[in-house]
């Protein structure tokens, strides 16, 4: 049903795992190329509706890749009762996968300026890649980038408890609290943290019902510890200041997962950041109601047009705004 909508391919990694990806190429010369890295649990079919097709319609070549552990990319656990568990021992694995995919697929396919887009987990991976590898990228636009947890107390507790569960109690591959296979409260629209659009909220449910192999559950204690350690890596000015690319971030003021006030101090360490807040939006900014999506796309369009115009001027003169707190 859904899996036939877009052409998909597989890229083999050095350890023989595979990343599933899709590519849309305009019939006329493209305005540029955009690499999309989804958030946790997301798959190509969902991201195509939210961001892939809109960017393609704007004249861009679009490449969407599913991170290892979700969609139809290789899972950390093979077929069996643990298959849905989102688990990773170290986020460096995601970085290494991205580096290989970039060299093997993205770089050869790039035409025009290259932009990158990531949501939540995808934004986190991209920010680390930009800081550590400093690739030839024209700019990045991110939604709800996972650079901090909701509250410093939660951050410290998350580190201490997850470290204990992983290293002392041997619970690395067990689900963290309130995490489980897809289902249960994942299907309840009321008070969900992701979107205020009920039809868009249920799209992933319909997608997973049609293709159960796409289902991804919650995160393990090991994932949680790896995530906190990875965020801790980027929580210094010298690290984030290495990102010399223009960066647009969009976060909803009703987002309980990556609240603007929590991520702003770290986003402000990026020299050329423009951090904007969409009033009324929850965590999944580009999967919101149409009025909220229009606001987000107005900002994205202005950012892309501005970066491309700036790149064409001999002496750029831009003004970068600070993150709202």
Rosetta silent file (secondary structure, phi, psi, omega in degrees, C-alpha in Angstrom):
SEQUENCE: XXXXXXXXXXXXXXXXXXXXXXXXXXXXXXXXXXXXXXXXXXXXXXXXXXXXXXXXXXXXXXXXXXXXXXXXXXXXXXXXXXXXXXXXXXXXXXXXXXXXXXXXXXXXXXXXXXXXXXXXXXXXXXXXXXXXXXXXXXXXXXXXXXXXXXXXXXXXXXXXXXXXXXXXXXXXXXXXXXXXXXXXXXXXXXXXXXXXXXXXXXXXXXXXXXXXXXXXXXXXXXXXXXXXXXXXXXXXXXXXXXXXXXXXXXXXXXXXXXXXXXXXXXXXXXXXXXXXXXXXXXXXXXXXXXXXXXXXXXXXXXXXXXXXXXXXXXXXXXXXXXXXX
SCORE:     score description
SCORE:     0.000 S_00000001
   1 L     0.000  -81.577 -178.533    0.000    0.000    0.000 S_00000001
   2 H   -74.169  -30.696 -172.735    2.183    2.887    1.285 S_00000001
   3 H   -68.914  -12.774  179.777    5.496    1.220    0.467 S_00000001
   4 H   -93.497    0.346 -173.557    4.858    1.527   -3.267 S_00000001
   5 L   -73.137  -35.312 -175.542    4.434    5.295   -3.206 S_00000001
   6 L  -132.896  144.926  178.496    8.105    6.252   -3.493 S_00000001
   7 L   -68.824  130.811 -179.504   11.181    4.496   -4.924 S_00000001
   8 E  -124.678  150.788 -177.114   13.381    3.150   -2.135 S_00000001
   9 E  -137.144  172.224  178.419   16.904    1.746   -2.140 S_00000001
  10 E  -127.078  136.470  176.898   19.381    0.258    0.323 S_00000001
  11 E  -111.748  124.832 -178.198   22.902    1.410    1.109 S_00000001
  12 E   -85.754  130.636  179.027   25.274   -1.185    2.600 S_00000001
  13 L   -91.472  171.484 -176.841   27.456   -0.063    5.499 S_00000001
  14 L   -61.399  -28.595 -179.232   30.907   -1.337    6.411 S_00000001
  15 L   -93.917   13.570  177.116   29.473   -3.741    9.009 S_00000001
  16 L    76.980    1.369  169.684   26.998   -5.135    6.421 S_00000001
  17 L   -71.633  164.731 -176.703   24.011   -3.350    7.971 S_00000001
  18 E  -129.493  142.538  173.274   21.805   -1.451    5.512 S_00000001
  19 E  -107.903  129.552  177.118   20.213    1.983    5.478 S_00000001
  20 E   -86.979  135.854  179.915   16.972    2.413    3.554 S_00000001
  21 E  -146.160  163.886  176.572   16.674    5.644    1.605 S_00000001
  22 E  -135.483  153.702 -177.552   14.630    7.329   -1.089 S_00000001
  23 E  -139.354  129.434  174.935   15.503    9.983   -3.629 S_00000001
  24 E  -112.281  125.272 -176.895   13.292   12.375   -5.586 S_00000001
  25 L  -120.438  120.361  178.826   14.906   14.077   -8.579 S_00000001
  26 L   -61.879  150.271  179.255   13.207   16.955  -10.454 S_00000001
  27 L   -71.279  -31.251  176.159   12.894   16.578  -14.213 S_00000001
  28 L   -97.410  167.012  179.711   14.373   20.055  -14.716 S_00000001
  29 L   -52.562  131.968 -175.543   17.669   21.252  -13.152 S_00000001
  30 L   -78.282  154.752  175.485   17.253   21.310   -9.384 S_00000001
  31 L   -72.625  -20.315 -177.505   17.621   24.396   -7.199 S_00000001
  32 E   165.830 -174.147 -178.305   19.796   22.310   -4.908 S_00000001
  33 E  -123.126  141.061  179.948   19.883   19.081   -2.919 S_00000001
  34 E  -129.958  121.980  174.367   18.428   18.440    0.533 S_00000001
  35 E   -92.802  128.068 -178.055   19.332   15.518    2.788 S_00000001
  36 E  -114.068  125.641  175.707   16.589   14.657    5.292 S_00000001
  37 E  -115.773  112.132 -174.965   17.295   12.698    8.504 S_00000001
  38 L   -69.324  170.879  173.272   14.049   11.774   10.333 S_00000001
  39 L   -84.086  179.165 -179.501   13.367   11.719   14.037 S_00000001
  40 L   -59.113  141.944  178.427   13.028    8.613   16.185 S_00000001
  41 L    76.651  -17.750 -173.171   10.358    6.116   15.023 S_00000001
  42 L   -77.802  158.648 -179.855    9.850    7.977   11.746 S_00000001
  43 L  -134.911  172.514 -176.454   10.119    6.418    8.309 S_00000001
  44 H   -56.603  -44.410 -174.583   10.457    7.564    4.710 S_00000001
  45 H   -61.254  -38.889  178.101    6.726    7.437    3.976 S_00000001
  46 H   -69.463  -44.375 -176.960    5.906    9.833    6.838 S_00000001
  47 H   -70.450  -27.990  177.302    8.723   12.253    6.032 S_00000001
  48 H   -61.916  -42.216 -179.069    7.823   12.339    2.348 S_00000001
  49 H   -68.605  -42.780 -175.282    4.404   13.786    3.184 S_00000001
  50 H   -72.981  -44.843 -170.162    5.724   16.276    5.740 S_00000001
  51 H  -135.514  -33.887 -175.201    8.858   17.570    4.028 S_00000001
  52 H   -63.252  -55.366 -179.158   10.043   15.459    1.079 S_00000001
  53 H   -64.781  -43.362  176.505    7.245   16.175   -1.401 S_00000001
  54 H   -58.176  -39.162  178.390    6.961   19.878   -0.451 S_00000001
  55 H   -70.146  -39.553  176.564   10.700   20.344   -1.052 S_00000001
  56 H   -60.436  -42.875  179.261   10.529   18.394   -4.311 S_00000001
  57 H   -64.951  -22.269  177.585    7.639   20.605   -5.454 S_00000001
  58 L   -86.287   -0.057  175.295    9.871   23.608   -4.745 S_00000001
  59 L    99.219   13.643 -179.835   12.438   22.282   -7.207 S_00000001
  60 L   -98.625  148.076  165.618   14.917   20.529   -4.907 S_00000001
  61 E   -77.816  132.289 -174.599   16.424   17.069   -5.207 S_00000001
  62 E  -122.082  130.919  175.614   15.479   15.297   -1.966 S_00000001
  63 E  -123.211  121.870  179.046   17.237   12.377   -0.275 S_00000001
  64 E  -116.837  128.942  179.997   15.636   10.843    2.837 S_00000001
  65 E  -123.567  135.805  176.606   17.470    8.199    4.857 S_00000001
  66 L   -86.841  121.987  176.264   16.109    6.146    7.758 S_00000001
  67 L   -58.730  152.860  176.766   18.587    5.945   10.657 S_00000001
  68 L   -55.570  137.541  177.767   19.606    2.479   11.753 S_00000001
  69 L   102.406   -3.896 -179.330   17.074    0.976   14.157 S_00000001
  70 L  -147.545  168.030 -175.860   13.878    2.266   12.552 S_00000001
  71 L    59.774 -138.961  177.056   11.818    1.993    9.392 S_00000001
  72 L  -106.984   13.964  167.434   13.197   -0.709    7.139 S_00000001
  73 L   -69.766  164.070  179.876   16.837    0.100    7.834 S_00000001
  74 L   -57.212  140.355  178.821   18.705   -2.598    9.744 S_00000001
  75 L   -92.837  157.779  176.009   17.548   -2.940   13.340 S_00000001
  76 L   -71.483  -27.020  173.204   19.804   -3.183   16.361 S_00000001
  77 L  -117.872  135.116  179.983   17.940   -6.383   17.202 S_00000001
  78 L   -71.295 -173.890 -179.489   17.063   -8.871   14.469 S_00000001
  79 L   -55.124  135.480 -178.705   13.630  -10.439   14.073 S_00000001
  80 L   150.155 -172.401 -174.766   12.244  -11.488   17.424 S_00000001
  81 L   -66.454  -19.848 -178.476   10.585  -10.018   20.531 S_00000001
  82 L   -94.711   -0.747 -168.882   13.167   -7.206   20.826 S_00000001
  83 L   -54.739  -37.972 -176.060   12.971   -6.040   17.206 S_00000001
  84 L   -76.045  -14.559 -173.720   10.973   -2.872   17.908 S_00000001
  85 L   -67.542  127.330  178.335   13.250   -1.662   20.683 S_00000001
  86 E   -85.512  106.242 -171.814   15.106    1.522   19.776 S_00000001
  87 L  -136.935  138.926  171.837   18.550    0.800   21.127 S_00000001
  88 L  -154.097  140.831 -179.146   22.072    2.088   20.561 S_00000001
  89 L   -82.664  -27.669 -177.105   25.134    1.847   22.788 S_00000001
  90 L  -155.836  132.025 -179.267   26.761    5.035   21.493 S_00000001
  91 L   -67.376  -10.810  173.786   25.465    7.778   19.186 S_00000001
  92 H   -58.288  -28.854  176.404   28.816    7.640   17.394 S_00000001
  93 H   -59.048  -43.482  177.876   27.199    4.709   15.528 S_00000001
  94 H   -64.904  -39.321  178.919   24.676    7.106   14.011 S_00000001
  95 H   -64.321  -44.670  179.582   27.458    9.522   13.085 S_00000001
  96 H   -62.516  -41.176  177.327   29.518    6.798   11.427 S_00000001
  97 H   -60.845  -44.131 -179.144   26.467    5.623    9.460 S_00000001
  98 H   -64.148  -40.849  179.361   25.789    9.171    8.292 S_00000001
  99 H   -60.592  -44.790  179.286   29.395    9.672    7.223 S_00000001
 100 H   -65.822  -42.062 -179.706   29.338    6.541    5.107 S_00000001
 101 H   -65.302  -39.772  179.542   25.958    7.394    3.603 S_00000001
 102 H   -60.939  -46.997 -177.866   27.095   10.923    2.794 S_00000001
 103 H   -70.673  -36.286 -174.351   30.191    9.721    0.950 S_00000001
 104 H   -84.876  -28.811 -174.569   28.455    6.810   -0.767 S_00000001
 105 H  -123.655  -52.811 -170.740   25.125    8.368   -1.764 S_00000001
 106 H   -68.680  -52.125 -177.088   24.706   12.055   -0.957 S_00000001
 107 H   -58.125  -47.692  179.331   27.935   13.539   -2.253 S_00000001
 108 H   -64.036  -27.026 -176.015   27.758   11.777   -5.674 S_00000001
 109 H   -90.983  -10.961 -173.464   24.083   12.744   -6.075 S_00000001
 110 L   -68.995  128.550  170.721   24.384   16.378   -5.006 S_00000001
 111 L  -126.180  134.642 -177.706   23.576   19.038   -7.573 S_00000001
 112 L    72.265 -168.279  179.938   23.630   22.705   -6.602 S_00000001
 113 E   -64.972  143.200  179.056   23.924   23.804   -2.964 S_00000001
 114 E  -101.930  124.679  172.968   23.450   21.059   -0.383 S_00000001
 115 E  -113.113  158.721  175.702   21.152   21.656    2.578 S_00000001
 116 E  -128.411  144.169  177.372   20.361   19.276    5.422 S_00000001
 117 E  -131.745  135.676  176.078   17.162   18.893    7.423 S_00000001
 118 E  -142.047  147.602  176.242   16.616   16.877   10.571 S_00000001
 119 E  -114.087  128.105  173.242   13.810   16.491   13.071 S_00000001
 120 L    54.357 -107.313  176.931   14.478   15.837   16.770 S_00000001
 121 H   -56.939  -43.099  179.194   16.915   12.870   16.761 S_00000001
 122 H   -60.544  -39.084  176.885   17.794   13.665   13.140 S_00000001
 123 H   -64.522  -38.477  177.595   18.602   17.250   14.106 S_00000001
 124 H   -61.773  -48.531 -179.366   20.858   16.013   16.903 S_00000001
 125 H   -60.728  -43.619 -178.386   22.792   13.718   14.577 S_00000001
 126 H   -66.239  -39.510  179.070   23.188   16.464   11.979 S_00000001
 127 H   -63.337  -41.263  176.991   24.415   19.038   14.497 S_00000001
 128 H   -64.343  -40.323  178.906   27.109   16.667   15.726 S_00000001
 129 H   -64.034  -44.175  179.087   28.108   15.904   12.135 S_00000001
 130 H   -62.592  -39.751 -178.613   28.299   19.592   11.255 S_00000001
 131 H   -71.049  -39.738 -173.040   30.394   20.312   14.346 S_00000001
 132 H   -89.046  -37.134 -175.706   32.807   17.400   13.973 S_00000001
 133 H  -100.923  -22.541 -179.001   33.158   16.994   10.201 S_00000001
 134 L    47.880   56.473 -175.376   32.375   20.549    9.024 S_00000001
 135 L   -71.061  168.413  179.687   31.126   19.235    5.661 S_00000001
 136 L   -79.603   80.851 -177.786   30.520   21.322    2.561 S_00000001
 137 L  -122.505  134.889 -178.364   26.901   22.154    3.383 S_00000001
 138 L   -71.955  -34.462 -179.339   25.184   25.421    2.476 S_00000001
 139 E  -179.610  168.213 -179.104   22.916   25.400    5.514 S_00000001
 140 E  -132.411  136.965  171.139   20.755   23.363    7.893 S_00000001
 141 E  -125.451  125.548 -169.927   17.124   23.746    8.909 S_00000001
 142 E  -125.280  145.879  173.792   16.021   21.697   11.885 S_00000001
 143 E  -115.093  129.080  178.332   12.748   21.133   13.712 S_00000001
 144 L    46.031   52.934 -177.499   12.750   20.500   17.462 S_00000001
 145 L   -61.900  135.172 -176.981   16.438   19.486   17.500 S_00000001
 146 L   -81.769   83.778  177.810   17.228   17.157   20.390 S_00000001
 147 L  -110.804   -6.853  177.992   19.952   19.143   22.133 S_00000001
 148 L  -160.290  154.917  172.703   18.521   18.923   25.669 S_00000001
 149 L   -85.540  171.966 -177.582   15.958   17.049   27.720 S_00000001
 150 L   -79.781   88.353  176.733   12.992   18.749   29.319 S_00000001
 151 L   103.878  133.215 -178.976   14.545   20.223   32.453 S_00000001
 152 H   -64.100  -34.585  178.538   18.009   20.036   33.977 S_00000001
 153 H   -62.040  -42.565  178.013   16.720   17.935   36.870 S_00000001
 154 H   -64.962  -37.053  179.614   15.399   15.391   34.380 S_00000001
 155 H   -62.040  -50.403 -178.711   18.705   15.533   32.531 S_00000001
 156 H   -65.853  -41.457  178.958   20.776   14.777   35.626 S_00000001
 157 H   -65.684  -39.845  179.114   18.347   12.118   36.841 S_00000001
 158 H   -60.466  -40.445 -179.976   18.285   10.560   33.389 S_00000001
 159 H   -68.445  -49.724 -176.575   22.041   10.240   33.364 S_00000001
 160 H   -63.161  -46.268 -177.421   22.369    8.845   36.888 S_00000001
 161 H   -69.386  -43.461 -178.905   19.498    6.383   36.660 S_00000001
 162 H   -66.369  -37.454  177.547   20.329    5.182   33.142 S_00000001
 163 H   -61.323  -44.156  179.997   24.018    4.730   34.048 S_00000001
 164 H   -63.165  -45.328 -177.836   22.989    2.616   37.065 S_00000001
 165 H   -65.545  -34.862 -178.289   20.524    0.529   35.048 S_00000001
 166 H   -79.458  -50.333 -169.839   23.039   -0.116   32.267 S_00000001
 167 H   -91.265  -25.978 -178.102   26.273   -0.647   34.191 S_00000001
 168 L  -106.103  -31.979 -175.021   25.130   -2.002   37.557 S_00000001
 169 L  -106.282   -3.683  177.777   21.807   -3.708   36.866 S_00000001
 170 L    63.428   35.563 -175.837   22.463   -5.061   33.373 S_00000001
 171 L  -106.142   24.773 -172.712   19.282   -3.516   31.961 S_00000001
 172 L   -54.757  -41.163 -174.721   20.855   -1.951   28.860 S_00000001
 173 L   -96.836    4.966  176.360   18.481   -3.564   26.356 S_00000001
 174 L   -83.954  153.222  176.023   15.331   -3.275   28.460 S_00000001
 175 E   -62.167  140.332  170.379   12.769   -0.583   27.760 S_00000001
 176 L   -70.114  166.834 -178.793   13.163    2.583   29.815 S_00000001
 177 L   -55.799  140.227  179.255   10.116    3.561   31.954 S_00000001
 178 L    65.592   14.309  176.489    6.910    4.248   29.980 S_00000001
 179 L  -106.442  146.259 -174.496    8.576    2.838   26.842 S_00000001
 180 L  -166.715  174.023  172.439    7.102   -0.154   25.005 S_00000001
 181 L   -58.903  155.506 -177.326    6.356   -1.661   21.612 S_00000001
 182 L   -58.186  131.261 -178.310    4.284    0.612   19.387 S_00000001
 183 L   143.288 -169.543  178.413    0.679    0.714   20.626 S_00000001
 184 H    60.791 -123.700 -176.689   -1.220    1.661   23.768 S_00000001
 185 H   -68.030  -13.610  175.161   -0.851    5.372   24.500 S_00000001
 186 H   -64.055  -19.084 -175.509    0.864    5.833   21.109 S_00000001
 187 H   -98.966   -1.413 -175.527   -2.624    5.576   19.590 S_00000001
 188 L   -96.278  116.859 -177.922   -4.317    8.148   21.857 S_00000001
 189 L   -72.851  -40.598 -174.670   -4.644   11.580   20.277 S_00000001
 190 L   -57.885  126.625  177.018   -5.866   13.443   23.360 S_00000001
 191 L    64.305   19.876  177.606   -2.999   15.267   25.130 S_00000001
 192 L   -70.327  152.153 -176.455   -0.361   13.757   22.871 S_00000001
 193 L   -86.152   -2.202 -168.166    2.947   15.722   22.772 S_00000001
 194 L   -93.994  -50.741 -172.173    3.448   15.534   19.002 S_00000001
 195 L  -152.938  151.932  175.082    0.708   17.340   17.063 S_00000001
 196 L   -98.360    6.521  176.863   -2.660   19.071   17.399 S_00000001
 197 L   -98.853  110.116 -172.686   -3.788   17.715   14.000 S_00000001
 198 H   -66.544  -39.725 -178.957   -5.760   14.532   14.674 S_00000001
 199 H   -65.783  -43.613  178.165   -5.712   13.203   11.111 S_00000001
 200 H   -66.582  -34.036  177.463   -1.950   13.650   10.802 S_00000001
 201 H   -59.947  -41.576 -175.169   -1.499   12.081   14.231 S_00000001
 202 H   -83.699   -6.810 -179.545   -3.259    8.901   13.101 S_00000001
 203 H   -60.092  -44.601 -178.540   -1.409    8.658    9.771 S_00000001
 204 H   -63.717  -35.819  176.581    1.523    6.813   11.336 S_00000001
 205 H   -60.554  -46.338  179.043   -0.914    4.405   13.011 S_00000001
 206 H   -64.961  -38.752  178.559   -2.514    3.618    9.639 S_00000001
 207 H   -62.566  -45.972 -179.163    0.914    3.279    8.064 S_00000001
 208 H   -69.923  -32.898  176.248    2.093    0.827   10.718 S_00000001
 209 H   -64.035  -40.543 -179.575   -1.149   -1.149   10.520 S_00000001
 210 H   -72.842  -30.698 -176.864   -0.632   -1.586    6.782 S_00000001
 211 L  -137.822   81.399 -176.825    3.070   -2.434    7.170 S_00000001
 212 H   -56.613  -24.896 -179.168    3.857   -3.863   10.644 S_00000001
 213 H   -66.242  -15.603  178.362    7.541   -4.237    9.728 S_00000001
 214 H   -82.201  -14.777 -173.848    7.846   -0.438    9.956 S_00000001
 215 L   -60.305  134.056  173.299    6.838   -0.340   13.623 S_00000001
 216 L  -128.486  132.247 -178.797    9.398    1.074   16.022 S_00000001
 217 L   -88.874 -156.569 -179.687    8.845    1.059   19.749 S_00000001
 218 L   -81.878 -169.783 -173.708   10.263    3.162   22.529 S_00000001
 219 E  -100.061  154.853  178.272   13.842    3.521   23.700 S_00000001
 220 E   -90.890  170.414  173.660   15.940    1.292   25.929 S_00000001
 221 H   -60.070  -36.515  179.186   17.992    2.227   28.969 S_00000001
 222 H   -64.311  -41.984  177.227   21.051    1.908   26.760 S_00000001
 223 H   -61.418  -44.802 -177.867   19.623    4.387   24.243 S_00000001
 224 H   -60.849  -44.706  178.833   18.771    6.835   27.015 S_00000001
 225 H   -64.100  -42.915  179.241   22.289    6.726   28.453 S_00000001
 226 H   -63.065  -38.612 -179.549   23.819    7.105   24.979 S_00000001
 227 H   -66.196  -44.398 -179.735   21.517   10.065   24.242 S_00000001
 228 H   -64.550  -40.879  178.108   22.391   11.890   27.467 S_00000001
 229 H   -63.766  -40.168 -179.412   26.102   11.321   26.860 S_00000001
 230 H   -67.374  -41.534  176.379   25.777   12.583   23.292 S_00000001
 231 H   -63.770  -38.955  178.118   23.929   15.705   24.404 S_00000001
 232 H   -61.442  -34.644  178.111   26.572   16.272   27.054 S_00000001
 233 H   -59.902  -38.518 -175.722   29.202   16.154   24.299 S_00000001
 234 H   -91.676    0.737 -175.764   27.595   19.093   22.519 S_00000001
 235 L   -85.756   41.954  175.276   26.848   21.179   25.630 S_00000001
 236 L  -136.901  147.229  178.923   29.938   23.373   25.346 S_00000001
 237 H   -61.422  -45.314 -178.837   30.554   26.568   23.419 S_00000001
 238 H   -57.376  -32.013 -179.141   33.812   25.315   21.787 S_00000001
 239 H   -72.545  -56.856 -176.156   31.928   22.327   20.340 S_00000001
 240 H   -70.931  -25.321  178.717   28.860   24.081   18.923 S_00000001
 241 L   -67.982  -14.143  176.690   30.872   27.145   17.871 S_00000001
 242 L   -72.698  -15.370  179.247   32.573   24.926   15.289 S_00000001
 243 L   -78.856  101.060 -178.403   29.329   24.926   13.311 S_00000001
 244 L   -99.548   14.794  177.792   29.984   27.752   10.859 S_00000001
 245 L   -89.434  151.637  168.569   26.974   26.960    8.668 S_00000001
 246 E   -63.996  133.454 -177.547   23.742   28.986    8.675 S_00000001
 247 E  -132.239  124.281  172.066   21.268   27.099   10.884 S_00000001
 248 E  -106.154  130.617  173.941   17.509   27.621   11.180 S_00000001
 249 E  -123.492  137.579  177.778   15.701   25.891   14.043 S_00000001
 250 E  -122.827  126.940 -179.943   11.930   25.748   14.494 S_00000001
 251 E  -135.402  144.340  177.345   10.341   24.644   17.756 S_00000001
 252 E   -84.006  142.352  179.811    6.751   24.754   18.965 S_00000001
 253 L   -74.204   -7.886  175.120    5.977   26.697   22.124 S_00000001
 254 L  -105.542   18.749 -178.389    3.735   23.783   23.188 S_00000001
 255 L   -82.949  113.633  178.534    6.524   21.208   22.759 S_00000001
 256 L   -87.839   -6.017 -176.141    7.021   19.254   26.019 S_00000001
 257 L   -92.712  -49.654  175.218    9.871   17.141   24.602 S_00000001
 258 L  -125.985   71.831 -176.409   12.312   19.807   23.409 S_00000001
 259 L   -61.036  141.382 -179.340   10.879   23.023   24.927 S_00000001
 260 H   -52.566  -40.731 -177.262   12.303   26.236   23.439 S_00000001
 261 H   -65.607  -26.723 -178.125   13.467   27.496   26.827 S_00000001
 262 H   -82.754  -35.752 -176.045   15.497   24.314   27.396 S_00000001
 263 H   -91.700  -18.347 -176.541   17.254   24.144   24.042 S_00000001
 264 H   -56.623  -44.479 -178.664   17.801   27.895   23.513 S_00000001
 265 H   -58.209  -32.731 -179.203   20.961   28.191   25.670 S_00000001
 266 H   -83.346  -37.856  176.448   22.689   25.548   23.563 S_00000001
 267 H   -61.742  -33.934 -179.615   21.385   26.769   20.212 S_00000001
 268 L   -67.080  -10.815  176.032   22.763   30.209   21.076 S_00000001
 269 L   -80.276  -12.708  178.330   26.251   28.712   21.048 S_00000001
 270 L   -83.291  120.693 -171.887   25.951   28.229   17.262 S_00000001
 271 L   -57.241  -39.832 -173.364   27.399   31.389   15.689 S_00000001
 272 L  -116.053   53.645 -177.069   25.000   31.703   12.730 S_00000001
 273 E   -98.617  142.299  168.660   21.779   30.427   14.232 S_00000001
 274 E  -123.788  105.677 -176.357   18.292   31.726   13.605 S_00000001
 275 E  -107.634  121.317 -176.174   16.037   30.070   16.177 S_00000001
 276 E  -122.323  153.460 -179.127   12.308   30.654   15.821 S_00000001
 277 E  -119.158  130.216  178.160    9.313   29.491   17.834 S_00000001
 278 E   -95.490  112.060 -177.778    5.968   28.558   16.258 S_00000001
 279 L   -66.766  126.074  178.326    3.167   29.613   18.594 S_00000001
 280 L    95.626  -11.588 -177.291    0.675   26.795   19.185 S_00000001
 281 L   -86.581  149.341  175.006    2.826   24.019   17.709 S_00000001
 282 L   -98.464 -154.890 -171.144    3.854   20.880   19.560 S_00000001
 283 L   -65.759  -41.109 -173.952    6.942   18.728   18.999 S_00000001
 284 L   -90.652   75.420 -168.005    6.237   17.572   15.442 S_00000001
 285 H   -56.720  -43.926 -177.139    6.235   21.037   13.872 S_00000001
 286 H   -84.957    5.284  175.449    5.902   19.977   10.221 S_00000001
 287 H  -116.410   26.043 -176.687    3.166   17.464   11.074 S_00000001
 288 L   -91.932 -172.499  175.891    0.929   20.117   12.601 S_00000001
 289 L   -62.783  158.542 -176.343   -2.308   21.761   11.445 S_00000001
 290 H   -58.173  -43.031  177.954   -2.164   23.528    8.095 S_00000001
 291 H   -59.714  -38.995  179.236   -2.026   27.069    9.545 S_00000001
 292 H   -72.455  -37.635  176.051    0.942   26.092   11.716 S_00000001
 293 H   -62.633  -39.288  179.486    2.623   24.253    8.850 S_00000001
 294 H   -62.136  -41.137  177.249    2.249   27.339    6.666 S_00000001
 295 H   -60.675  -44.316 -179.712    4.040   29.432    9.271 S_00000001
 296 H   -63.444  -44.514 -178.383    6.865   26.912    9.430 S_00000001
 297 H   -68.088  -31.636  174.680    7.196   26.712    5.646 S_00000001
 298 H   -60.069  -40.753  179.615    7.260   30.502    5.333 S_00000001
 299 H   -70.932  -40.049  179.525   10.308   30.522    7.599 S_00000001
 300 H   -65.190  -45.582  179.853   11.950   27.606    5.789 S_00000001
 301 H   -60.152  -44.400  179.950   11.388   29.182    2.366 S_00000001
 302 H   -63.515  -38.593  179.174   12.816   32.506    3.537 S_00000001
 303 H   -65.002  -50.438 -178.852   15.828   30.717    5.027 S_00000001
 304 H   -61.536  -45.333  179.633   16.587   28.674    1.898 S_00000001
 305 H   -63.660  -40.385 -178.923   16.114   31.663   -0.404 S_00000001
 306 H   -65.680  -42.924 -179.677   18.228   33.859    1.860 S_00000001
 307 H   -65.456  -43.441 -179.429   21.128   31.416    2.087 S_00000001
 308 H   -66.643  -37.386  177.582   21.166   30.842   -1.673 S_00000001
 309 H   -68.230  -40.038  179.464   21.002   34.589   -2.352 S_00000001
 310 H   -63.662  -40.438 -179.212   23.748   35.244    0.182 S_00000001
 311 H   -65.366  -25.800 -178.446   25.960   32.614   -1.393 S_00000001
 312 H   -85.175  -10.091 -179.579   25.613   34.328   -4.774 S_00000001
 313 L   -89.553  141.702  179.580   26.761   37.726   -3.446 S_00000001
 314 L   -61.188  -38.592 -178.042   30.488   38.550   -3.470 S_00000001
 315 L  -130.262   91.129 -177.042   30.354   40.035    0.045 S_00000001
 316 L   -63.633  148.019  177.935   27.543   38.586    2.127 S_00000001
 317 L  -141.442   93.707 -174.369   26.002   40.716    4.822 S_00000001
 318 L  -119.126  157.991  178.189   23.629   38.753    6.993 S_00000001
 319 L  -122.052  122.151 -177.699   22.102   39.201   10.422 S_00000001
 320 L  -107.144  131.568 -175.047   21.571   36.127   12.600 S_00000001
 321 L   -93.054  155.872 -178.649   19.042   36.218   15.411 S_00000001
 322 L   -88.480  162.401 -178.142   19.387   34.590   18.781 S_00000001
 323 L   -72.997  141.999  176.763   17.255   31.813   20.146 S_00000001
 324 L   -75.138  139.569 -179.730   14.136   32.693   22.076 S_00000001
 325 L  -117.141    0.000    0.000   14.235   31.638   25.709 S_00000001
